[in-house]
């Protein structure tokens, strides 16, 4: 693993989409296994919305944006990070390692915005 510390990385819908393009994520981050089907479905639906907007979301302006399409995946990853930070921080190790390998350096910090059950949006840093 590269030990070089890099700049802050904010995981947004674009970055999450790119991370999910790599099939190795499921092998290298087994902690996300329980989310695999949901994340893959969200990822593929986002692609379908971008390529076939009239068929997938006819009559809905704004529904075809990548940001809107990836919202369920962003929420799922945010929930995973929040739960891990609260209960088992070591569960984030493989995700951090995967992101570090993709970036070529360890972003510090890695940030994801998460909306909790009460609707409060929090920037989670790990």
C-alpha positions in Angstrom: 0.0 0.0 0.0 1.2 3.5 -0.8 1.8 5.4 2.5 2.0 8.8 0.8 -0.6 11.1 2.3 -2.6 13.1 -0.2 -5.2 15.8 -0.2 -8.8 15.5 1.1 -11.1 13.4 -1.0 -14.8 14.1 -0.9 -16.8 11.1 -2.1 -19.6 12.4 -4.1 -21.9 10.7 -6.7 -19.2 10.9 -9.4 -16.5 9.3 -7.3 -18.8 6.6 -6.0 -19.9 5.8 -9.6 -16.2 5.4 -10.6 -15.4 3.3 -7.5 -18.3 1.0 -8.4 -17.0 0.6 -12.0 -14.2 -1.5 -10.5 -15.4 -5.1 -10.0 -12.5 -5.6 -7.5 -14.3 -3.5 -5.0 -16.3 -6.6 -3.9 -13.2 -8.7 -3.5 -11.0 -6.1 -1.8 -13.8 -4.6 0.4 -15.7 -7.7 1.5 -17.4 -5.6 4.3 -19.6 -4.1 1.5 -20.8 -7.5 0.4 -24.2 -7.1 2.1 -24.7 -3.9 -0.1 -23.5 -5.5 -3.4 -26.9 -6.0 -5.0 -28.2 -2.6 -4.0 -25.1 -0.7 -5.0 -24.8 -2.6 -8.4 -28.5 -1.9 -9.1 -28.1 1.8 -8.3 -25.0 1.9 -10.5 -26.6 0.2 -13.4 -29.8 2.2 -13.1 -27.8 5.4 -13.2 -26.2 4.2 -16.4 -29.5 3.3 -17.9 -31.0 6.7 -16.9 -28.0 8.5 -18.6 -28.2 6.4 -21.8 -32.0 6.0 -22.2 -33.6 8.9 -20.3 -36.9 8.9 -22.2 -37.4 5.2 -21.6 -36.3 5.0 -18.0 -37.7 8.3 -16.6 -40.1 9.7 -19.2 -41.7 12.9 -18.1 -39.4 13.5 -15.2 -37.1 16.4 -15.6 -34.0 16.2 -13.4 -34.6 12.5 -12.7 -31.9 11.4 -15.1 -29.0 13.2 -13.4 -26.2 11.0 -12.1 -26.5 12.7 -8.7 -30.2 11.7 -8.5 -29.6 8.2 -9.7 -26.7 7.6 -7.3 -28.5 8.9 -4.3 -29.5 5.5 -2.9 -25.9 4.2 -3.3 -24.6 7.4 -1.6 -27.0 6.8 1.3 -26.0 3.1 1.6 -22.3 3.9 1.7 -22.9 6.8 4.1 -24.8 4.4 6.4 -22.0 1.9 6.2 -19.4 4.5 7.2 -21.5 6.0 10.0 -22.2 2.5 11.4 -18.6 1.5 11.1 -17.3 4.6 12.8 -19.7 4.2 15.7 -19.4 0.4 16.2 -16.3 -1.1 14.4 -13.9 1.5 12.9 -11.6 -1.3 11.7 -14.3 -2.2 9.1 -13.3 0.9 7.2 -9.7 -0.3 6.7 -10.3 -2.2 3.4 -12.3 0.6 1.9 -9.6 3.1 2.8 -7.0 0.7 1.2 -9.1 0.3 -1.9 -9.5 4.1 -2.3 -5.7 4.5 -1.7 -4.9 2.0 -4.4 -7.2 3.8 -6.8 -5.8 7.2 -6.1 -2.2 6.2 -5.7 -2.0 8.0 -2.4 -3.9 7.9 0.9 -6.4 10.8 0.8 -6.6 12.5 4.2 -9.3 12.8 5.2 -11.8 10.9 3.1 -15.2 12.6 3.5 -18.7 11.5 2.7 -21.9 13.4 3.4 -24.6 11.3 5.0 -28.2 11.9 5.9 -29.2 10.1 9.1 -32.6 8.7 10.0 -33.6 12.1 11.5 -32.7 13.9 8.2 -29.6 15.5 9.6 -26.8 15.8 7.0 -23.3 15.1 8.5 -19.9 15.1 6.8 -18.3 11.9 8.0 -14.5 11.9 7.9 -12.3 8.8 8.0 
